[in-house]
């Protein structure tokens, strides 16, 4: 009894320790994650056929009870990779609520019967998905990973290699095409990892290793050339080169063995039944690359999930660039607006100047990024009767951290513009236009288990902004207040660029357009304490009328023949408030204004600017 209790507690502890621990985005960009595939993705299809007393610590093709990559990925995106159906030896039974249709041993288009009975192909998995009452969800992330078992079939029957590979590739392309035709927008398609580097191939010597690599290359090339020819945009995951990179430098990933197997007996072990009692040592799930002759350990699966997440989230990180430019553009327009207002409120005609320094702070929880910036501008304007006009120029730099150890970027901007203002008694109006040259230097950090990579790149861009403001002032004494209305349109373009690497994790990005149209309505007030001191405040309700891009695009650098792929764009709060406050004072014949602009009620974060302006008259 005590021994049984100890085993039960040990099993529970191991399972808890193996549970996914990803911290995903606060709001997942996908409604769900759905998987079709083979043993690399299988979440426990055959578990129901194994002895009941070991099912808790067996059932997946890895170092059980560890997880496979699909479970880590699903957890990150707040979904699940639970089995969607269970093996019976014949027709599988449904498992309600599960999203993982993958089956160990599955071929892409040919059903088979293995040691544990009926093994449905990827095509049959999809057919059962549909016949079970499911429809294709356009906002879900689908995975279609297969082909390895078809190559094993080739190794067993070399004379039929061309027919087997051709049929398998056609079936996988057909499945991707069917999903796309049905409305799926996001389909992850990993390559077959280099089979020549598996312990099973190594056991056959150099010839077997070379054959494994050649077969894998043939299949991957045919698959992705076929997808491109059919015009099918998928999210490629280059596990072929990624495995080569890990084997070339395993220590970076905390791996000490890439040739043997974590499960005993060596090479011939079956990971489906591998459990803590059959491991080489307790740390083997993390120190070994392979569980058995062909399947990764749970630690390796986590690294694969990290890889997949980086390919999906990388373009979403770069989508922050035009948003950052829009925030800086608005902060600049607010300072110009304030100085035009000061010019129109000045006594008498004449030429005036101003110089300001501004500190900007951007902060967002989802997507996560934050960082400060420092900007300055100089303007000169003339007041003539009811009219004011002039020009300005500015320069700034932002240093933004992507958060969660994902790297950072530096944004610099240099711009010029002009303004005009008009006032008549209590009514006033102003307008401005500016053009800004943008430059970015980006260092994207990819975290892969214990390892990390930095992929760098640079891009240019520009921002054309047009703004207008109007209002009415009540009161002609110490207290002046009234309504204010403004609109700011920004047309932002950021050039595409490629990261300076050909590693499997490196990406190239398409040009981005980040249009913005912010309308604001509110109330402002100022109070003259004396001739030299005047505090002021403004509170507006703001609305962004332009939708953020629904998708952002990228392309794999290690698979240049693949088509660009799309992932969901970034959601930003489009309704919030802005509080502006500060004080105007006079010192030694100069007007000095200090204050800040802070967004309030903005979901997931806020933007803030702090400024100091000095102005005078020629």
VEXDREN-2710 file (C-alpha; in Angstrom, 1 decimal):
% VEXDREN-2710
k/r/px/py/pz
1/UNK/0.0/0.0/0.0
2/UNK/2.8/2.4/0.9
3/UNK/4.7/1.6/-2.2
4/UNK/1.6/2.2/-4.3
5/UNK/1.0/5.5/-2.6
6/UNK/4.6/6.6/-3.2
7/UNK/4.3/5.7/-6.9
8/UNK/1.0/7.7/-7.2
9/UNK/2.5/10.7/-5.5
10/UNK/5.6/10.5/-7.7
11/UNK/3.5/10.3/-10.8
12/UNK/1.5/13.3/-9.8
13/UNK/4.6/15.3/-9.0
14/UNK/6.3/14.4/-12.3
15/UNK/3.2/15.3/-14.2
16/UNK/2.9/18.7/-12.4
17/UNK/6.5/19.5/-13.1
18/UNK/6.1/18.7/-16.8
19/UNK/3.1/20.9/-17.2
20/UNK/3.5/23.8/-19.7
21/UNK/4.6/27.0/-18.1
22/UNK/4.5/29.5/-21.0
23/UNK/3.3/33.0/-20.3
24/UNK/1.3/33.8/-23.3
25/UNK/-0.3/37.0/-24.5
26/UNK/-3.1/38.4/-22.3
27/UNK/-5.5/38.3/-25.3
28/UNK/-4.7/35.4/-27.6
29/UNK/-4.7/36.3/-31.3
30/UNK/-6.3/33.0/-32.1
31/UNK/-9.7/31.7/-31.1
32/UNK/-8.2/28.2/-30.7
33/UNK/-5.4/25.9/-31.8
34/UNK/-6.2/22.8/-33.9
35/UNK/-3.7/20.0/-34.8
36/UNK/-3.5/17.4/-37.6
37/UNK/-0.4/15.3/-37.7
38/UNK/1.6/12.2/-36.6
39/UNK/3.5/11.1/-33.6
40/UNK/5.4/14.4/-33.3
41/UNK/2.1/16.2/-32.5
42/UNK/0.0/13.3/-31.0
43/UNK/-1.3/14.2/-27.6
44/UNK/-2.2/10.7/-26.4
45/UNK/-4.4/9.1/-29.1
46/UNK/-3.2/5.5/-28.2
47/UNK/-3.2/6.0/-24.4
48/UNK/-6.5/4.3/-24.0
49/UNK/-5.1/1.0/-25.4
50/UNK/-2.2/0.9/-22.9
51/UNK/-2.5/-0.8/-19.5
52/UNK/-4.6/1.3/-17.1
53/UNK/-2.0/1.3/-14.4
54/UNK/0.6/3.1/-16.6
55/UNK/-1.6/5.4/-18.6
56/UNK/-0.7/8.4/-16.3
57/UNK/2.9/8.1/-17.3
58/UNK/2.8/6.8/-20.9
59/UNK/0.9/7.4/-24.1
60/UNK/2.8/10.1/-25.9
61/UNK/5.8/9.8/-28.2
62/UNK/8.3/11.5/-25.9
63/UNK/9.8/11.1/-22.5
64/UNK/6.5/10.6/-20.7
65/UNK/4.8/12.1/-18.8
66/UNK/6.4/15.1/-20.4
67/UNK/4.5/17.2/-23.0
68/UNK/4.9/17.5/-26.7
69/UNK/5.3/20.8/-28.6
70/UNK/1.6/21.0/-29.5
71/UNK/0.6/21.2/-25.8
72/UNK/3.2/23.8/-25.1
73/UNK/2.0/25.9/-28.0
74/UNK/-1.7/25.5/-27.2
75/UNK/-1.0/26.5/-23.6
76/UNK/0.8/29.7/-24.7
77/UNK/-2.2/30.7/-26.8
78/UNK/-4.7/29.9/-24.0
79/UNK/-6.1/26.9/-26.0
80/UNK/-5.7/23.2/-25.7
81/UNK/-4.1/20.3/-27.5
82/UNK/-6.1/17.6/-25.7
83/UNK/-6.9/14.5/-27.8
84/UNK/-9.9/15.0/-30.0
85/UNK/-10.5/11.2/-30.3
86/UNK/-9.2/8.0/-28.7
87/UNK/-8.0/4.7/-30.3
88/UNK/-10.1/1.6/-30.0
89/UNK/-8.1/-0.6/-32.4
90/UNK/-10.8/0.1/-35.0
91/UNK/-13.0/3.2/-35.4
92/UNK/-11.8/5.8/-32.8
93/UNK/-14.2/7.3/-30.3
94/UNK/-14.6/11.1/-30.0
95/UNK/-13.2/12.9/-27.0
96/UNK/-15.3/16.0/-26.7
97/UNK/-13.5/19.3/-26.3
98/UNK/-10.2/18.2/-27.6
99/UNK/-8.4/20.0/-30.5
100/UNK/-5.6/17.5/-31.2
101/UNK/-6.5/15.1/-34.1
102/UNK/-2.9/13.9/-34.6
103/UNK/-2.2/10.2/-34.5
104/UNK/1.2/8.5/-34.1
105/UNK/2.2/6.6/-37.2
106/UNK/-0.1/8.6/-39.4
107/UNK/0.7/9.1/-43.1
108/UNK/-0.5/12.1/-44.9
109/UNK/-3.1/10.6/-47.3
110/UNK/-3.0/6.8/-46.6
111/UNK/-4.8/5.1/-43.7
112/UNK/-2.9/2.2/-42.2
113/UNK/-3.1/-0.5/-39.6
114/UNK/-0.3/-0.6/-37.1
115/UNK/0.5/-2.7/-34.0
116/UNK/-2.2/-0.8/-32.1
117/UNK/-4.8/-1.0/-34.9
118/UNK/-6.3/1.6/-37.2
119/UNK/-4.1/4.6/-37.8
120/UNK/-6.0/7.4/-39.7
121/UNK/-4.1/9.6/-42.1
122/UNK/-4.0/13.4/-41.9
123/UNK/-6.6/13.5/-44.6
124/UNK/-8.8/11.2/-42.5
125/UNK/-8.2/13.3/-39.4
126/UNK/-9.5/16.3/-41.2
127/UNK/-12.5/14.4/-42.6
128/UNK/-13.4/13.2/-39.1
129/UNK/-13.0/16.8/-37.8
130/UNK/-15.6/18.0/-40.2
131/UNK/-18.0/15.0/-39.9
132/UNK/-18.0/15.5/-36.1
133/UNK/-19.8/18.8/-36.6
134/UNK/-16.8/21.1/-36.7
135/UNK/-16.4/23.9/-39.2
136/UNK/-13.2/25.6/-40.2
137/UNK/-12.6/28.6/-37.9
138/UNK/-11.0/31.5/-39.9
139/UNK/-9.4/32.9/-36.7
140/UNK/-8.0/29.6/-35.4
141/UNK/-4.4/28.4/-35.7
142/UNK/-4.2/25.1/-37.6
143/UNK/-1.2/22.9/-37.8
144/UNK/-0.6/20.3/-40.6
145/UNK/2.6/18.4/-39.8
146/UNK/3.2/15.1/-41.6
147/UNK/5.3/13.2/-44.1
148/UNK/7.8/11.4/-41.8
149/UNK/5.9/8.1/-41.8
150/UNK/5.6/8.3/-45.6
151/UNK/9.4/8.5/-45.7
152/UNK/9.6/5.5/-43.4
153/UNK/7.4/3.7/-45.9
154/UNK/9.9/4.7/-48.6
155/UNK/12.8/3.2/-46.6
156/UNK/10.8/0.0/-46.3
157/UNK/10.0/0.0/-50.1
158/UNK/12.7/2.0/-52.0
159/UNK/11.4/1.0/-55.4
160/UNK/8.2/2.9/-54.7
161/UNK/9.9/6.1/-53.5
162/UNK/8.7/8.4/-56.2
163/UNK/5.1/7.2/-56.0
164/UNK/5.0/7.3/-52.2
165/UNK/6.5/10.8/-51.9
166/UNK/4.4/12.2/-54.7
167/UNK/1.2/10.9/-53.2
168/UNK/2.1/12.0/-49.7
169/UNK/3.0/15.5/-50.9
170/UNK/-0.2/15.8/-53.0
171/UNK/-2.3/14.7/-50.0
172/UNK/-0.7/17.3/-47.6
173/UNK/-1.0/20.1/-50.2
174/UNK/-4.6/19.0/-50.7
175/UNK/-5.3/19.2/-47.0
176/UNK/-3.8/22.7/-46.7
177/UNK/-5.8/23.7/-49.8
178/UNK/-9.0/22.4/-48.3
179/UNK/-8.5/24.3/-45.1
180/UNK/-7.7/27.5/-47.0
181/UNK/-10.7/27.1/-49.3
182/UNK/-12.9/26.6/-46.2
183/UNK/-11.6/29.9/-44.7
184/UNK/-8.6/29.1/-42.6
185/UNK/-6.2/32.0/-42.5
186/UNK/-3.4/30.7/-40.3
187/UNK/-2.0/27.3/-41.1
188/UNK/1.3/26.3/-39.6
189/UNK/3.2/23.7/-41.7
190/UNK/6.5/22.5/-40.2
191/UNK/9.1/20.7/-42.4
192/UNK/10.1/17.2/-41.6
193/UNK/13.2/17.4/-39.4
194/UNK/16.4/16.0/-40.8
195/UNK/15.9/12.2/-40.4
196/UNK/19.6/11.6/-41.1
197/UNK/20.4/13.1/-37.7
198/UNK/18.2/10.7/-35.7
199/UNK/19.7/8.0/-33.6
200/UNK/17.9/5.4/-35.8
201/UNK/19.7/6.7/-38.9
202/UNK/23.0/7.0/-37.0
203/UNK/22.7/3.3/-36.0
204/UNK/22.7/2.4/-39.7
205/UNK/26.0/4.3/-40.4
206/UNK/26.9/7.1/-42.8
207/UNK/25.0/5.7/-45.7
208/UNK/21.7/5.5/-43.7
209/UNK/22.3/9.1/-42.4
210/UNK/22.9/10.4/-45.9
211/UNK/19.8/8.6/-47.2
212/UNK/17.7/10.0/-44.3
213/UNK/18.8/13.5/-45.1
214/UNK/18.3/13.2/-48.8
215/UNK/14.8/11.8/-48.4
216/UNK/13.9/14.6/-46.0
217/UNK/15.2/17.2/-48.4
218/UNK/13.3/15.7/-51.3
219/UNK/10.0/15.7/-49.4
220/UNK/10.4/19.2/-47.9
221/UNK/11.3/20.7/-51.3
222/UNK/8.4/19.0/-53.1
223/UNK/6.0/20.1/-50.4
224/UNK/6.9/23.8/-50.2
225/UNK/7.4/24.2/-53.9
226/UNK/4.0/22.7/-54.4
227/UNK/2.4/25.0/-51.8
228/UNK/4.0/28.0/-53.4
229/UNK/2.9/26.9/-56.9
230/UNK/-0.7/26.5/-55.7
231/UNK/-0.6/30.0/-54.2
232/UNK/-1.1/28.6/-50.6
233/UNK/0.2/30.9/-47.9
234/UNK/1.2/29.0/-44.8
235/UNK/3.3/29.7/-41.8
236/UNK/6.5/27.6/-42.4
237/UNK/8.4/26.2/-39.6
238/UNK/11.9/25.1/-40.7
239/UNK/12.5/22.2/-38.3
240/UNK/14.8/20.6/-40.9
241/UNK/17.5/23.3/-40.5
242/UNK/16.6/23.9/-36.8
243/UNK/17.5/20.4/-35.9
244/UNK/20.8/20.7/-37.7
245/UNK/21.5/23.9/-35.7
246/UNK/20.7/22.3/-32.4
247/UNK/22.9/19.3/-33.2
248/UNK/25.7/21.6/-34.2
249/UNK/25.6/23.4/-30.8
250/UNK/23.7/21.4/-28.3
251/UNK/25.3/22.9/-25.2
252/UNK/23.5/26.2/-25.9
253/UNK/20.3/24.4/-25.3
254/UNK/21.4/22.6/-22.2
255/UNK/21.6/19.3/-24.2
256/UNK/24.5/17.0/-23.6
257/UNK/23.5/14.0/-25.8
258/UNK/22.3/14.2/-29.4
259/UNK/23.2/10.7/-30.6
260/UNK/21.7/8.4/-27.9
261/UNK/18.2/8.0/-26.5
262/UNK/16.8/9.2/-23.2
263/UNK/14.7/6.0/-23.0
264/UNK/16.1/2.5/-22.5
265/UNK/17.0/0.3/-24.3
266/UNK/19.1/2.5/-26.5
267/UNK/17.9/3.2/-30.0
268/UNK/15.2/0.5/-30.0
269/UNK/13.2/2.0/-27.1
270/UNK/9.5/2.9/-27.9
271/UNK/8.8/6.4/-26.6
272/UNK/5.0/5.6/-26.5
273/UNK/5.6/3.5/-23.4
274/UNK/8.7/5.4/-22.1
275/UNK/8.3/6.5/-18.5
276/UNK/10.4/7.7/-15.6
277/UNK/11.4/4.1/-14.7
278/UNK/12.9/3.5/-18.2
279/UNK/14.9/6.8/-18.5
280/UNK/18.7/6.8/-18.7
281/UNK/18.7/9.2/-15.8
282/UNK/16.1/11.5/-14.2
283/UNK/17.5/14.6/-16.1
284/UNK/17.4/12.9/-19.5
285/UNK/14.2/14.6/-20.7
286/UNK/16.1/17.9/-20.7
287/UNK/19.7/16.7/-21.4
288/UNK/18.9/14.4/-24.3
289/UNK/17.7/15.5/-27.7
290/UNK/15.9/12.2/-28.6
291/UNK/13.6/10.1/-26.5
292/UNK/13.9/7.1/-28.8
293/UNK/15.3/6.4/-32.3
294/UNK/13.3/9.2/-34.0
295/UNK/11.2/11.2/-31.4
296/UNK/12.3/14.2/-29.4
297/UNK/12.4/14.4/-25.6
298/UNK/9.9/16.6/-23.8
299/UNK/12.7/19.2/-23.3
300/UNK/13.3/19.2/-27.1
301/UNK/9.6/19.6/-27.7
302/UNK/9.5/22.7/-25.6
303/UNK/12.3/24.2/-27.7
304/UNK/10.2/23.4/-30.9
305/UNK/7.3/25.2/-29.3
306/UNK/9.5/28.2/-28.6
307/UNK/10.5/28.1/-32.2
308/UNK/7.0/28.1/-33.5
309/UNK/6.0/30.9/-31.1
310/UNK/8.9/33.0/-32.4
311/UNK/7.8/32.6/-36.0
312/UNK/4.2/33.6/-35.1
313/UNK/5.0/36.4/-32.7
314/UNK/8.0/37.9/-34.6
315/UNK/5.9/39.8/-37.2
316/UNK/3.6/40.9/-34.4
317/UNK/6.5/42.5/-32.6
318/UNK/7.5/44.4/-35.7
319/UNK/3.9/45.7/-36.0
320/UNK/4.7/47.9/-33.0
321/UNK/7.0/50.1/-35.2
322/UNK/4.4/52.1/-36.9
323/UNK/2.4/52.3/-33.7
324/UNK/5.4/53.9/-31.9
325/UNK/5.7/56.4/-34.7
326/UNK/2.1/57.3/-34.4
327/UNK/2.4/57.9/-30.6
328/UNK/5.5/60.2/-31.2
329/UNK/3.7/62.0/-34.0
330/UNK/0.7/62.8/-31.8
331/UNK/2.9/64.0/-28.9
332/UNK/4.7/66.3/-31.3
333/UNK/1.4/67.7/-32.7
334/UNK/0.2/68.4/-29.1
335/UNK/3.3/70.5/-28.4
336/UNK/3.0/72.4/-31.7
337/UNK/-0.7/73.0/-31.0
338/UNK/0.1/74.4/-27.6
339/UNK/2.8/76.8/-29.0
340/UNK/0.5/78.0/-31.7
341/UNK/-2.1/78.7/-29.1
342/UNK/0.4/80.7/-27.1
343/UNK/1.4/82.7/-30.2
344/UNK/-2.2/83.6/-30.9
345/UNK/-2.7/84.6/-27.3
346/UNK/0.3/87.0/-27.3
347/UNK/-0.1/90.7/-27.2
348/UNK/0.5/92.6/-30.4
349/UNK/2.0/91.7/-33.7
350/UNK/5.5/90.4/-34.1
351/UNK/7.8/87.4/-34.6
352/UNK/8.1/84.7/-32.0
353/UNK/10.2/81.6/-31.4
354/UNK/10.0/78.6/-29.2
355/UNK/12.2/75.7/-28.3
356/UNK/11.1/72.6/-26.4
357/UNK/12.4/69.3/-25.1
358/UNK/10.0/66.4/-24.6
359/UNK/10.3/63.1/-22.9
360/UNK/7.9/60.4/-24.2
361/UNK/7.0/57.1/-22.4
362/UNK/5.2/54.3/-24.2
363/UNK/3.8/51.3/-22.2
364/UNK/1.6/48.4/-23.2
365/UNK/0.9/45.1/-21.5
366/UNK/-0.6/43.4/-24.5
367/UNK/1.3/43.5/-26.7
368/UNK/4.0/44.0/-24.2
369/UNK/6.4/46.9/-24.9
370/UNK/7.6/49.9/-23.1
371/UNK/10.4/52.5/-23.2
372/UNK/11.3/56.1/-23.0
373/UNK/12.2/58.7/-25.7
374/UNK/13.7/62.1/-25.8
375/UNK/12.7/64.7/-28.5
376/UNK/13.2/68.4/-29.2
377/UNK/11.8/70.9/-31.6
378/UNK/12.3/74.5/-32.6
379/UNK/9.7/76.7/-34.1
380/UNK/9.3/80.3/-35.4
381/UNK/6.1/82.1/-36.1
382/UNK/4.6/85.5/-36.8
383/UNK/1.5/87.0/-35.4
384/UNK/-0.3/89.5/-37.6
385/UNK/-3.7/90.7/-36.5
386/UNK/-6.0/87.7/-36.1
387/UNK/-3.6/85.5/-38.0
388/UNK/-0.5/83.5/-37.0
389/UNK/1.7/81.3/-39.1
390/UNK/5.1/79.8/-39.1
391/UNK/7.3/76.7/-39.3
392/UNK/9.0/74.1/-37.1
393/UNK/11.5/71.3/-37.1
394/UNK/12.2/68.5/-34.7
395/UNK/14.3/65.5/-33.9
396/UNK/13.8/62.6/-31.5
397/UNK/14.8/59.1/-30.4
398/UNK/12.9/56.3/-28.8
399/UNK/14.3/53.2/-27.1
400/UNK/11.6/50.6/-26.8
401/UNK/11.8/47.2/-25.1
402/UNK/9.6/44.5/-26.5
403/UNK/9.4/43.0/-23.1
404/UNK/9.6/39.3/-21.9
405/UNK/13.2/39.1/-23.1
406/UNK/12.2/39.6/-26.7
407/UNK/14.6/42.3/-27.7
408/UNK/14.2/46.0/-28.4
409/UNK/14.3/48.6/-31.1
410/UNK/15.6/52.2/-31.5
411/UNK/13.5/54.7/-33.4
412/UNK/14.8/58.0/-34.6
413/UNK/12.7/60.7/-36.3
414/UNK/13.6/64.0/-37.9
415/UNK/10.8/66.2/-39.3
416/UNK/9.7/69.6/-40.5
417/UNK/6.3/71.3/-40.7
418/UNK/4.3/74.4/-40.8
419/UNK/1.3/75.8/-39.0
420/UNK/-1.4/78.5/-39.2
421/UNK/-3.7/79.9/-36.5
422/UNK/-6.7/82.3/-36.4
423/UNK/-8.5/83.9/-33.5
424/UNK/-11.5/86.2/-33.3
425/UNK/-12.7/87.3/-29.8
426/UNK/-13.6/84.0/-28.1
427/UNK/-13.2/81.7/-31.0
428/UNK/-10.0/80.2/-32.3
429/UNK/-8.8/77.6/-34.8
430/UNK/-5.4/76.3/-35.9
431/UNK/-3.9/73.8/-38.4
432/UNK/-0.6/72.1/-38.9
433/UNK/1.1/69.8/-41.4
434/UNK/4.4/67.9/-41.1
435/UNK/6.6/65.3/-42.7
436/UNK/8.9/63.1/-40.6
437/UNK/11.7/60.8/-41.7
438/UNK/11.8/57.6/-39.6
439/UNK/14.6/55.2/-39.0
440/UNK/14.6/52.0/-37.0
441/UNK/17.3/49.6/-35.7
442/UNK/15.7/46.4/-34.4
443/UNK/17.2/43.6/-32.3
444/UNK/14.7/40.8/-32.0
445/UNK/15.6/38.2/-29.4
446/UNK/14.5/34.6/-30.0
447/UNK/14.4/32.5/-26.8
448/UNK/14.7/28.7/-27.4
449/UNK/14.7/26.9/-24.1
450/UNK/18.0/27.9/-22.5
451/UNK/19.3/29.3/-25.8
452/UNK/18.7/32.7/-27.2
453/UNK/19.5/34.4/-30.5
454/UNK/19.5/38.0/-31.6
455/UNK/18.3/38.8/-35.1
456/UNK/19.1/42.3/-36.2
457/UNK/17.8/44.5/-39.0
458/UNK/17.0/48.1/-39.9
459/UNK/14.2/49.9/-41.7
460/UNK/13.3/53.4/-42.8
461/UNK/9.9/55.0/-43.0
462/UNK/8.0/58.3/-43.0
463/UNK/5.1/60.0/-41.4
464/UNK/2.9/62.6/-43.1
465/UNK/0.7/64.3/-40.5
466/UNK/-2.2/66.8/-40.8
467/UNK/-4.0/68.2/-37.8
468/UNK/-6.6/70.8/-37.0
469/UNK/-8.0/72.2/-33.7
470/UNK/-10.7/74.7/-32.8
471/UNK/-12.3/75.9/-29.6
472/UNK/-14.2/78.6/-27.8
473/UNK/-13.2/80.5/-24.7
474/UNK/-15.5/81.6/-22.0
475/UNK/-14.5/84.3/-19.5
476/UNK/-12.1/87.3/-19.8
477/UNK/-10.8/87.4/-16.3
478/UNK/-8.4/85.1/-14.4
479/UNK/-10.4/82.0/-15.3
480/UNK/-10.7/81.2/-19.0
481/UNK/-12.3/77.9/-20.1
482/UNK/-14.2/76.3/-23.0
483/UNK/-14.7/73.4/-25.3
484/UNK/-12.0/72.1/-27.6
485/UNK/-12.2/69.9/-30.7
486/UNK/-9.3/68.5/-32.6
487/UNK/-8.4/65.9/-35.3
488/UNK/-5.0/64.5/-36.3
489/UNK/-4.4/62.3/-39.4
490/UNK/-1.2/60.4/-39.8
491/UNK/-0.1/58.4/-42.8
492/UNK/2.8/56.2/-41.6
493/UNK/4.8/53.9/-43.8
494/UNK/7.6/51.6/-42.6
495/UNK/9.8/49.8/-45.2
496/UNK/10.1/46.1/-45.2
497/UNK/13.5/44.6/-44.2
498/UNK/15.3/41.3/-43.7
499/UNK/17.1/40.2/-40.6
500/UNK/20.8/39.8/-41.0
501/UNK/20.8/36.0/-40.6
502/UNK/19.9/32.8/-42.5
503/UNK/19.2/30.8/-39.4
504/UNK/15.9/28.9/-39.2
505/UNK/14.5/31.5/-36.8
506/UNK/15.3/34.6/-38.9
507/UNK/12.6/36.4/-40.8
508/UNK/12.0/39.1/-43.4
509/UNK/9.1/41.6/-43.0
510/UNK/6.9/43.2/-45.5
511/UNK/6.2/47.0/-45.8
512/UNK/3.8/48.3/-43.2
513/UNK/1.2/51.1/-43.5
514/UNK/0.0/52.4/-40.2
515/UNK/-2.7/55.0/-40.9
516/UNK/-4.1/56.9/-37.9
517/UNK/-7.1/59.3/-37.5
518/UNK/-7.7/60.5/-34.0
519/UNK/-10.6/62.7/-33.2
520/UNK/-10.7/64.5/-29.8
521/UNK/-13.4/66.5/-28.0
522/UNK/-13.1/67.9/-24.5
523/UNK/-12.8/70.9/-22.3
524/UNK/-9.8/73.1/-21.3
525/UNK/-9.2/75.7/-18.7
526/UNK/-6.5/78.1/-17.4
527/UNK/-6.3/80.3/-14.4
528/UNK/-4.0/83.3/-14.0
529/UNK/-2.8/83.4/-10.5
530/UNK/-0.9/86.5/-11.4
531/UNK/0.7/88.0/-14.4
532/UNK/3.6/85.5/-14.3
533/UNK/1.9/82.3/-13.3
534/UNK/-0.9/80.5/-15.1
535/UNK/-1.7/76.8/-14.6
536/UNK/-3.8/75.0/-17.2
537/UNK/-5.5/71.7/-17.9
538/UNK/-7.3/69.9/-20.7
539/UNK/-9.3/66.7/-20.7
540/UNK/-10.4/65.1/-23.9
541/UNK/-12.2/62.0/-25.0
542/UNK/-10.3/60.5/-27.9
543/UNK/-11.3/58.0/-30.6
544/UNK/-9.0/56.3/-33.2
545/UNK/-11.1/55.9/-36.3
546/UNK/-8.6/53.9/-38.4
547/UNK/-8.5/50.2/-37.8
548/UNK/-5.2/48.6/-37.1
549/UNK/-4.0/46.2/-39.8
550/UNK/-5.9/42.9/-39.4
551/UNK/-2.7/41.0/-40.4
552/UNK/1.0/41.4/-40.5
553/UNK/3.3/39.6/-43.0
554/UNK/6.7/37.9/-42.9
555/UNK/8.8/35.4/-44.7
556/UNK/11.3/32.7/-43.6
557/UNK/14.9/33.6/-44.3
558/UNK/16.0/30.0/-44.3
559/UNK/13.3/28.9/-46.8
560/UNK/13.5/31.7/-49.4
561/UNK/11.2/29.9/-51.9
562/UNK/8.2/30.0/-49.5
563/UNK/5.5/32.6/-49.9
564/UNK/5.1/35.3/-47.3
565/UNK/2.8/34.4/-44.5
566/UNK/0.3/36.3/-42.4
567/UNK/-0.4/36.3/-38.7
568/UNK/-3.0/38.3/-36.8
569/UNK/-2.2/42.0/-36.3
570/UNK/-2.0/43.8/-33.0
571/UNK/-5.2/45.1/-31.3
572/UNK/-4.8/48.5/-29.8
573/UNK/-7.4/50.3/-27.7
574/UNK/-9.2/52.8/-29.9
575/UNK/-11.1/54.7/-27.2
576/UNK/-9.5/56.5/-24.3
577/UNK/-9.0/59.9/-22.7
578/UNK/-6.0/62.3/-22.6
579/UNK/-5.2/64.6/-19.7
580/UNK/-3.0/67.5/-20.4
581/UNK/-1.8/69.8/-17.6
582/UNK/1.0/72.2/-16.7
583/UNK/1.8/75.7/-15.9
584/UNK/2.9/78.7/-17.9
585/UNK/5.3/81.2/-16.3
586/UNK/7.4/84.2/-17.2
587/UNK/11.1/84.5/-16.3
588/UNK/13.6/87.1/-17.4
589/UNK/11.3/88.1/-20.3
590/UNK/10.9/84.5/-21.5
591/UNK/7.8/82.4/-21.4
592/UNK/8.3/79.0/-19.9
593/UNK/5.8/76.2/-20.0
594/UNK/6.1/72.8/-18.3
595/UNK/3.5/70.1/-18.3
596/UNK/2.5/66.6/-19.5
597/UNK/0.1/64.8/-21.7
598/UNK/-1.1/61.4/-20.4
599/UNK/-3.6/59.0/-21.8
600/UNK/-6.1/57.7/-19.3
601/UNK/-8.5/54.7/-19.5
602/UNK/-6.4/53.1/-22.2
603/UNK/-6.7/49.4/-22.0
604/UNK/-3.5/47.6/-21.2
605/UNK/-1.2/50.6/-20.7
606/UNK/-0.8/54.3/-21.4
607/UNK/1.3/56.8/-23.2
608/UNK/2.8/59.9/-21.6
609/UNK/4.8/63.0/-22.6
610/UNK/6.5/65.5/-20.4
611/UNK/7.7/68.7/-21.9
612/UNK/9.5/72.0/-21.2
613/UNK/9.1/74.8/-23.6
614/UNK/10.8/78.2/-23.7
615/UNK/9.6/80.9/-26.0
616/UNK/10.2/84.5/-26.7
617/UNK/9.8/87.4/-29.1
618/UNK/12.3/88.8/-31.5
END
